[in-house]
Amino acid sequence: MRLELMLGLRYLTTKKRFSFVSIITIICLIGIIVGNMVMITVLSVVNGFQEDIRDKIIGMRSHIDVSSYSDRPLKRYDYVMAVASSNENILSSYPYISLPAIMRSYGFTTLVNVRSFEDSVFKSDKDFDRYFNFEEGNYSLAKSNNALIGSEMAYIYALGLGSELDIITAAGSFDSGFRPIKKTFTVSGIYKTGYYEYDSKMVIVPLESASTMAGYTNSVTGVSIKTKNFINAQKIATEIDTSLHQFYNVMPWTSFDRNFFQALHTEKLMLTLILSFIILIAALNIASSQIIFVKDKRRDIAILKTLGLKPSRVAKVFFLEGAIIGLVGTILGVIIGLILAYNINETLELLRLLLQFMVNILWFIPKFLFGFNGPIIPEIFPADIYYLTDGLPSIIKYSQVLLIALISFSLSVIFAIIPASIASRYKPAEVLRYE
């Protein structure tokens, strides 16, 4: 094995500079590096986006939601909260009312979601304190006509503190019928959560006012429950459902927006498969370059076999050469990918500055002769468009990195078998006859 490794390393390091074979080998190495680098960086950003969106949705919503079946309001919500609180895995619980409504202000009319709970939730729920950042006003719902709106809604409809909103809802049920109820609210706070749907479509009002608008009497839409670890929400929901004797509709967060979370998972899977083709193509290039190299070294192979080197050992020489290329490319690709993933925002800003520098060079003569100013390269991922609060999120999962590295190296090893097999089949007599 030592002899085969020595020969493989020697062939790698003694190829003629800028020969056709050496150029292909370098391209193969770069391909493996780029494939690993891109997969690690892109998947880390996708991980960051997925977890950022998930945390924002779950942070401002229930981990577990308890409501009545059908469209009936939840009446014994105190009992539900008491049962939920008896579970050691429950962090907090509070009643809420959620209503579809029509909002009208300054001639604008739009559909909104009215959400209602006690303002003490902003203090007791750490997720609310984390995600609800008030740009103007505060979270107080002390007055019955106070309303809290998102920053996007305030921007779209030109609303500010003190602006009046007419909210129209339908009170009643399918059994008793519905009747429209209109109530005027005054904006007392403008929040920004970082999740567009909440910031543009949700209006938060006092629980008492929402109860009147929904036509409820000592009832709510449901009870929102927060667990100590939302990953275990499915199991905890089953325990609560059993404690409530299955009289209520108990839903964990995994049942909310199921299609949305499934779409995120499918998008990530398809992106992984597409990026894997980069590594696959690079591995195929290793095979093609090694096949060309084997044909270039026919005479050396024939001499080695004449000296007594077995065909299996000859195959190992070229197999190890391809495997070394894959190993070096994988290691360098993983290292560069981790560096980029850890410093993704700094890398993007550096790329923007580099592009701006190139544009300035290209526009130097037009600017000097005609006074034309060159274009300004904008942010690659602007926060106002992609709704990013702390830059592009990136979360590295080392199990994912290890899997990428294993796949990359495995493909390199598999495709290195082809040239090794070709080298082992050369017959010294036939090769040396024409030399």
C-alpha positions as semicolon CSV with decimal commas, in nm:
position;residue;x (nm);y (nm);z (nm)
1;M;0,000;0,000;0,000
2;R;0,291;0,233;0,076
3;L;0,433;0,186;-0,277
4;E;0,098;0,256;-0,444
5;L;0,047;0,572;-0,234
6;M;0,401;0,692;-0,315
7;L;0,346;0,641;-0,689
8;G;0,005;0,806;-0,678
9;L;0,143;1,115;-0,501
10;R;0,439;1,126;-0,741
11;Y;0,214;1,118;-1,045
12;L;0,004;1,399;-0,897
13;T;0,301;1,622;-0,817
14;T;0,521;1,558;-1,121
15;K;0,277;1,621;-1,403
16;K;0,405;1,870;-1,658
17;R;0,290;2,220;-1,586
18;F;0,005;2,346;-1,801
19;S;-0,027;2,014;-1,983
20;F;-0,377;1,914;-2,089
21;V;-0,403;1,649;-1,816
22;S;-0,279;1,877;-1,538
23;I;-0,524;2,152;-1,637
24;I;-0,815;1,905;-1,625
25;T;-0,696;1,780;-1,285
26;I;-0,688;2,136;-1,150
27;I;-1,037;2,199;-1,288
28;C;-1,159;1,880;-1,118
29;L;-1,009;1,992;-0,787
30;I;-1,170;2,335;-0,820
31;G;-1,502;2,170;-0,905
32;I;-1,499;1,962;-0,588
33;I;-1,402;2,268;-0,380
34;V;-1,674;2,487;-0,532
35;G;-1,938;2,213;-0,500
36;N;-1,877;2,165;-0,128
37;M;-1,838;2,537;-0,065
38;V;-2,164;2,631;-0,238
39;M;-2,365;2,350;-0,078
40;I;-2,251;2,431;0,275
41;T;-2,300;2,806;0,233
42;V;-2,638;2,791;0,061
43;L;-2,784;2,525;0,289
44;S;-2,665;2,718;0,596
45;V;-2,850;3,026;0,469
46;V;-3,160;2,816;0,395
47;N;-3,139;2,673;0,749
48;G;-3,119;3,026;0,884
49;F;-3,420;3,144;0,682
50;Q;-3,630;2,843;0,782
51;E;-3,556;2,871;1,152
52;D;-3,596;3,250;1,149
53;I;-3,941;3,226;0,990
54;R;-4,042;2,933;1,210
55;D;-3,930;3,105;1,531
56;K;-4,116;3,425;1,440
57;I;-4,437;3,239;1,359
58;I;-4,424;3,015;1,666
59;G;-4,296;3,290;1,895
60;M;-4,604;3,504;1,834
61;R;-4,847;3,216;1,816
62;S;-4,935;2,916;2,029
63;H;-4,715;2,615;2,068
64;I;-5,043;2,439;2,143
65;D;-5,390;2,577;2,071
66;V;-5,702;2,460;2,254
67;S;-6,045;2,551;2,115
68;S;-6,396;2,414;2,084
69;Y;-6,502;2,200;1,792
70;S;-6,695;2,358;1,506
71;D;-6,735;2,737;1,516
72;R;-6,848;2,753;1,878
73;P;-6,656;2,976;2,122
74;L;-6,463;2,826;2,412
75;K;-6,660;2,885;2,734
76;R;-6,476;2,698;3,011
77;Y;-6,139;2,846;2,926
78;D;-6,047;2,886;3,295
79;Y;-6,076;2,509;3,332
80;V;-5,863;2,451;3,022
81;M;-5,593;2,686;3,153
82;A;-5,595;2,512;3,493
83;V;-5,553;2,169;3,332
84;A;-5,275;2,299;3,106
85;S;-5,092;2,462;3,397
86;S;-5,085;2,129;3,583
87;N;-4,854;1,989;3,315
88;E;-4,490;2,042;3,416
89;N;-4,388;2,108;3,054
90;I;-4,615;2,411;3,018
91;L;-4,457;2,755;3,045
92;S;-4,765;2,978;3,020
93;S;-5,120;2,996;2,887
94;Y;-5,364;3,277;2,812
95;P;-5,708;3,318;2,646
96;Y;-5,735;3,491;2,311
97;I;-5,990;3,595;2,052
98;S;-5,916;3,588;1,680
99;L;-6,157;3,737;1,424
100;P;-6,151;3,811;1,051
101;A;-6,256;4,171;1,000
102;I;-6,277;4,465;0,761
103;M;-6,073;4,774;0,847
104;R;-6,147;5,119;0,709
105;S;-5,935;5,429;0,762
106;Y;-5,893;5,750;0,558
107;G;-6,090;5,598;0,272
108;F;-5,881;5,277;0,260
109;T;-6,061;4,947;0,311
110;T;-5,883;4,615;0,365
111;L;-5,923;4,273;0,524
112;V;-5,738;4,223;0,853
113;N;-5,711;3,970;1,131
114;V;-5,818;4,103;1,471
115;R;-5,618;3,941;1,751
116;S;-5,699;4,001;2,114
117;F;-5,548;3,913;2,451
118;E;-5,459;4,083;2,777
119;D;-5,166;4,326;2,749
120;S;-5,000;4,146;3,043
121;V;-4,901;3,879;2,789
122;F;-4,637;4,117;2,654
123;K;-4,462;4,094;2,991
124;S;-4,527;3,730;3,080
125;D;-4,441;3,581;2,740
126;K;-4,068;3,615;2,664
127;D;-4,131;3,557;2,291
128;F;-4,367;3,855;2,276
129;D;-4,107;4,067;2,450
130;R;-3,848;3,947;2,198
131;Y;-4,039;3,986;1,871
132;F;-4,279;4,275;1,935
133;N;-4,053;4,579;1,901
134;F;-4,257;4,898;1,932
135;E;-4,139;5,173;1,699
136;E;-4,400;5,416;1,833
137;G;-4,620;5,408;2,142
138;N;-4,633;5,098;2,360
139;Y;-4,825;4,775;2,414
140;S;-5,081;4,919;2,658
141;L;-5,441;4,811;2,594
142;A;-5,577;4,984;2,905
143;K;-5,848;5,170;2,712
144;S;-6,122;4,973;2,537
145;N;-6,065;5,161;2,209
146;N;-5,685;5,116;2,197
147;A;-5,540;4,927;1,900
148;L;-5,192;4,809;1,809
149;I;-5,091;4,780;1,443
150;G;-4,781;4,664;1,255
151;S;-4,524;4,892;1,094
152;E;-4,609;4,771;0,742
153;M;-4,977;4,848;0,792
154;A;-4,888;5,192;0,925
155;Y;-4,669;5,256;0,619
156;I;-4,915;5,124;0,359
157;Y;-5,218;5,312;0,492
158;A;-5,034;5,620;0,624
159;L;-5,132;5,556;0,986
160;G;-4,968;5,686;1,301
161;L;-5,029;5,728;1,672
162;G;-5,376;5,868;1,723
163;S;-5,510;5,752;1,386
164;E;-5,864;5,615;1,397
165;L;-5,962;5,275;1,258
166;D;-6,313;5,149;1,189
167;I;-6,322;4,772;1,245
168;I;-6,625;4,578;1,120
169;T;-6,681;4,218;1,230
170;A;-6,964;3,965;1,210
171;A;-7,096;3,862;1,554
172;G;-7,290;3,544;1,608
173;S;-7,280;3,188;1,475
174;F;-7,412;2,976;1,191
175;D;-7,690;2,849;1,418
176;S;-7,815;3,188;1,542
177;G;-7,708;3,398;1,246
178;F;-7,461;3,686;1,211
179;R;-7,493;4,060;1,252
180;P;-7,232;4,324;1,164
181;I;-7,072;4,521;1,446
182;K;-6,857;4,831;1,393
183;K;-6,623;4,978;1,650
184;T;-6,378;5,267;1,620
185;F;-6,029;5,225;1,763
186;T;-5,738;5,464;1,812
187;V;-5,384;5,353;1,728
188;S;-5,183;5,353;2,053
189;G;-4,881;5,153;1,941
190;I;-4,697;5,055;1,621
191;Y;-4,493;4,734;1,641
192;K;-4,249;4,553;1,415
193;T;-4,212;4,175;1,447
194;G;-4,003;4,104;1,139
195;Y;-4,274;3,877;0,995
196;Y;-4,460;4,052;0,712
197;E;-4,799;3,885;0,757
198;Y;-4,821;4,002;1,117
199;D;-4,686;4,350;1,048
200;S;-4,925;4,414;0,759
201;K;-5,246;4,228;0,843
202;M;-5,287;4,199;1,221
203;V;-5,464;4,445;1,452
204;I;-5,440;4,383;1,828
205;V;-5,729;4,511;2,043
206;P;-5,836;4,466;2,410
207;L;-5,994;4,131;2,497
208;E;-6,315;4,292;2,624
209;S;-6,366;4,487;2,300
210;A;-6,303;4,182;2,085
211;S;-6,551;3,981;2,294
212;T;-6,823;4,240;2,221
213;M;-6,736;4,247;1,850
214;A;-6,753;3,866;1,829
215;G;-7,078;3,849;2,027
216;Y;-6,919;3,630;2,296
217;T;-7,043;3,610;2,656
218;N;-6,771;3,493;2,896
219;S;-6,617;3,309;2,605
220;V;-6,304;3,325;2,389
221;T;-6,184;3,176;2,061
222;G;-5,934;2,955;2,237
223;V;-5,645;2,920;2,479
224;S;-5,289;2,973;2,365
225;I;-5,033;2,750;2,540
226;K;-4,656;2,794;2,539
227;T;-4,434;2,497;2,622
228;K;-4,082;2,489;2,762
229;N;-3,961;2,319;2,444
230;F;-4,175;2,363;2,132
231;I;-4,008;2,061;1,969
232;N;-4,205;1,840;2,211
233;A;-4,536;2,016;2,140
234;Q;-4,690;1,713;1,967
235;K;-4,630;1,487;2,267
236;I;-4,745;1,750;2,520
237;A;-5,059;1,821;2,315
238;T;-5,150;1,452;2,337
239;E;-5,106;1,462;2,716
240;I;-5,327;1,771;2,749
241;D;-5,587;1,622;2,517
242;T;-5,601;1,313;2,740
243;S;-5,632;1,530;3,054
244;L;-5,923;1,718;2,892
245;H;-6,089;1,384;2,808
246;Q;-6,078;1,474;2,438
247;F;-6,366;1,721;2,475
248;Y;-6,170;1,999;2,304
249;N;-5,976;2,050;1,984
250;V;-5,608;2,041;2,090
251;M;-5,366;2,130;1,810
252;P;-4,984;2,156;1,827
253;W;-4,800;2,414;1,617
254;T;-4,704;2,146;1,363
255;S;-5,069;2,143;1,253
256;F;-5,077;2,519;1,186
257;D;-4,962;2,622;0,838
258;R;-4,871;2,259;0,765
259;N;-4,854;2,326;0,391
260;F;-4,625;2,625;0,444
261;F;-4,374;2,432;0,654
262;Q;-4,392;2,138;0,414
263;A;-4,320;2,374;0,124
264;L;-4,010;2,503;0,304
265;H;-3,892;2,145;0,361
266;T;-3,953;2,050;-0,005
267;E;-3,775;2,363;-0,127
268;K;-3,471;2,277;0,083
269;L;-3,470;1,916;-0,040
270;M;-3,490;2,017;-0,408
271;L;-3,218;2,278;-0,359
272;T;-2,993;2,011;-0,205
273;L;-3,051;1,776;-0,498
274;I;-2,976;2,049;-0,753
275;L;-2,656;2,156;-0,579
276;S;-2,547;1,792;-0,552
277;F;-2,510;1,785;-0,930
278;I;-2,217;2,026;-0,897
279;I;-2,027;1,766;-0,693
280;L;-2,147;1,486;-0,923
281;I;-2,014;1,666;-1,233
282;A;-1,683;1,737;-1,058
283;A;-1,653;1,368;-0,965
284;L;-1,722;1,268;-1,327
285;N;-1,450;1,508;-1,435
286;I;-1,209;1,330;-1,199
287;A;-1,288;1,004;-1,377
288;S;-1,242;1,157;-1,724
289;S;-0,914;1,331;-1,633
290;Q;-0,777;1,013;-1,478
291;I;-0,877;0,808;-1,783
292;I;-0,681;1,049;-2,003
293;F;-0,391;1,035;-1,758
294;V;-0,394;0,654;-1,758
295;K;-0,375;0,650;-2,137
296;D;-0,088;0,898;-2,120
297;K;0,098;0,666;-1,879
298;R;0,048;0,339;-2,072
299;R;0,423;0,289;-2,107
300;D;0,485;0,342;-1,733
301;I;0,206;0,096;-1,650
302;A;0,352;-0,164;-1,884
303;I;0,699;-0,125;-1,729
304;L;0,559;-0,155;-1,376
305;K;0,376;-0,475;-1,469
306;T;0,689;-0,610;-1,641
307;L;0,882;-0,550;-1,319
308;G;0,630;-0,767;-1,136
309;L;0,370;-0,524;-1,002
310;K;0,037;-0,701;-0,993
311;P;-0,262;-0,554;-1,188
312;S;-0,450;-0,497;-0,858
313;R;-0,160;-0,288;-0,724
314;V;-0,141;-0,089;-1,047
315;A;-0,513;-0,018;-1,012
316;K;-0,455;0,104;-0,656
317;V;-0,204;0,364;-0,780
318;F;-0,458;0,541;-0,999
319;F;-0,745;0,476;-0,758
320;L;-0,551;0,649;-0,480
321;E;-0,467;0,938;-0,713
322;G;-0,835;1,005;-0,781
323;A;-0,923;0,956;-0,415
324;I;-0,656;1,207;-0,310
325;I;-0,799;1,467;-0,547
326;G;-1,145;1,409;-0,398
327;L;-1,015;1,420;-0,040
328;V;-0,816;1,742;-0,087
329;G;-1,104;1,909;-0,274
330;T;-1,354;1,803;-0,008
331;I;-1,141;1,928;0,283
332;L;-1,068;2,265;0,118
333;G;-1,433;2,301;0,009
334;V;-1,561;2,232;0,361
335;I;-1,316;2,479;0,518
336;I;-1,399;2,759;0,271
337;G;-1,772;2,681;0,296
338;L;-1,766;2,707;0,676
339;I;-1,576;3,037;0,659
340;L;-1,830;3,181;0,414
341;A;-2,127;3,050;0,613
342;Y;-1,992;3,203;0,935
343;N;-1,928;3,538;0,762
344;I;-2,204;3,546;0,502
345;N;-2,303;3,911;0,552
346;E;-1,941;4,031;0,548
347;T;-1,880;3,822;0,235
348;L;-2,180;3,971;0,056
349;E;-2,073;4,324;0,148
350;L;-1,719;4,251;0,024
351;L;-1,866;4,118;-0,301
352;R;-2,077;4,432;-0,339
353;L;-1,775;4,656;-0,285
354;L;-1,575;4,453;-0,538
355;L;-1,851;4,487;-0,798
356;Q;-1,876;4,859;-0,724
357;F;-1,499;4,893;-0,772
358;M;-1,519;4,718;-1,111
359;V;-1,812;4,939;-1,218
360;N;-1,618;5,251;-1,118
361;I;-1,323;5,139;-1,332
362;L;-1,548;5,074;-1,633
363;W;-1,721;5,410;-1,594
364;F;-1,404;5,610;-1,533
365;I;-1,367;5,729;-1,893
366;P;-1,740;5,816;-1,950
367;K;-1,740;6,004;-1,621
368;F;-1,418;6,189;-1,708
369;L;-1,530;6,282;-2,061
370;F;-1,904;6,338;-2,021
371;G;-1,957;6,369;-1,646
372;F;-2,179;6,060;-1,632
373;N;-2,201;5,904;-1,288
374;G;-2,172;5,527;-1,285
375;P;-2,444;5,304;-1,140
376;I;-2,447;5,231;-0,768
377;I;-2,446;4,861;-0,676
378;P;-2,723;4,812;-0,415
379;E;-2,724;4,564;-0,129
380;I;-2,746;4,209;-0,261
381;F;-3,016;4,119;-0,006
382;P;-3,176;4,451;0,098
383;A;-3,347;4,436;0,436
384;D;-3,659;4,626;0,323
385;I;-3,732;4,377;0,044
386;Y;-3,632;4,049;0,208
387;Y;-3,753;4,163;0,552
388;L;-3,427;4,088;0,727
389;T;-3,367;4,245;1,066
390;D;-3,013;4,129;1,149
391;G;-2,876;4,058;0,804
392;L;-2,887;3,729;0,615
393;P;-2,940;3,448;0,868
394;S;-2,702;3,152;0,856
395;I;-2,716;2,841;1,074
396;I;-2,452;2,572;1,027
397;K;-2,559;2,216;1,105
398;Y;-2,245;2,008;1,141
399;S;-2,430;1,683;1,074
400;Q;-2,529;1,836;0,741
401;V;-2,170;1,943;0,671
402;L;-2,043;1,592;0,753
403;L;-2,301;1,438;0,519
404;I;-2,199;1,673;0,235
405;A;-1,831;1,588;0,289
406;L;-1,904;1,212;0,293
407;I;-2,111;1,230;-0,025
408;S;-1,843;1,438;-0,200
409;F;-1,559;1,204;-0,104
410;S;-1,766;0,892;-0,174
411;L;-1,850;1,010;-0,527
412;S;-1,484;1,089;-0,590
413;V;-1,382;0,740;-0,473
414;I;-1,654;0,567;-0,678
415;F;-1,557;0,743;-1,002
416;A;-1,187;0,682;-0,934
417;I;-1,256;0,310;-0,977
418;I;-1,313;0,351;-1,354
419;P;-0,961;0,471;-1,452
420;A;-0,808;0,230;-1,201
421;S;-0,989;-0,060;-1,368
422;I;-0,868;0,054;-1,712
423;A;-0,507;0,073;-1,588
424;S;-0,519;-0,280;-1,447
425;R;-0,627;-0,425;-1,784
426;Y;-0,334;-0,300;-1,991
427;K;-0,114;-0,585;-2,120
428;P;0,260;-0,501;-2,120
429;A;0,333;-0,693;-2,441
430;E;0,070;-0,508;-2,643
431;V;0,170;-0,165;-2,505
432;L;0,548;-0,205;-2,545
433;R;0,518;-0,355;-2,895
434;Y;0,452;-0,013;-3,045
435;E;0,694;0,185;-2,821
